[in-house]
Amino acid sequence: MHLLGPTIEDDDVRRTLGDLVAAEVLVQRDLEFDFRHELLAEAAYASLTEIDARRGHLAAASFADTASGSDPRRIAEHLERGGDHASAAETYARAAEITLHSGDFEGALACAERAEACGVEGEAKGRVLAVRSAVERWHGDVARAVEIGTRALDLLDPHAATFSEAAADIAAAAGAAGDEAALARIAARLLAGPAEAHAWRIRALASAALSLVRVGQPAEADVLLARAETMRRELVKDHAIADIGLENARAARLTYAGDPMAYLRIMPGVLERASRLGDTRTACLARAHLGYGHAAVGEWADAEATLLEARDEAERLDLPAGRASVLHNLARVREANGRLEDARALQEQALVAALEQRNMRLATAWSPVSCTQSTDRERSREGTRPRSPRSRGGTRAPPARLGRRDPGRNPRGSRRGGRSPRPRA
């Protein structure tokens, strides 16, 4: 209507649109009209002056912004082509967040890039950087996720859920990268932050606690867990976002303390909550942790079935980080079952993936499966007595294991009974 002038009547517009539909120039879809052929659309657009084209895009953006179910990416495109770059940058930032939560990493990055091209600033730039950090965490380089995410936190409001959500991602990435200094900084920011209870604030505290457990700092983790538990008691109703984070951290802490059944008790609830939220990425990781739990107590068949399901899900969702961890634990299961060639191939795939992602926690957990044991098992299947390692001119090979720690030692270094090999959560 802006392009047609102030004197045009609604009835005239409806009559003209009806004539164009009858002439097969336009096609009507519910309340919307579209050109029947792309060439007609291009020709009509080319006939507009530059000023009219900009007005048309801004009018389209204004209309779409008031319509339910509108795609913010389309709105941002209209705003950008209409010359309102400030509004376009803000809308692209919102589109990047929505697209990320839908699981479309490439689409989220595309929106983030357009926001930056439009000169995004301030808090919106923090949200764009948080999206970039999350994509790097799930799909690429955990060290870079920490670097980008730290910049995002400097621009975000500590009271906002976006700050806590970003902090949860960064804490997880710092733990995977083995960046204890960055993890300490994030933990300090969270402890010094707002004290009021909020689901995502609890999730961030729990995520940092989980990573601290994994880098061998349980006392520091307990401080964050205590704060998260206090906040959770202040929330009177069910909050799946908070509970998923807390239960993940509890499972890791109990396992570190020597409870091999912790993941088997806790992960089914995490998997159910994540599935109910539609959080497919967290559900995939929960399934992988459940497989780890089966392996930790020697339930090899259940472990393999669960890990294979998690691997397939990680591939379907395009989650390289999750897939690397699953392959690492699946290799342990195959090794325990005597399938050493399979185990060696899987662990090498996991190592390559971990190094590509700079996931030092996973990469340093790796050590080669013994070729000697593989040969001896093959001879045993053939009914041939394995030769002594000394007769081959070498010393006896150590028990095959994939972790850098002695599987008979707990993280503090004291001896305990246990199964070998030991999987890694």
Beta strands, then each sheet from edge to edge (+ up, - down):
strand 1: 26-29
strand 2: 32-35
sheet 1: 1+ 2-
end
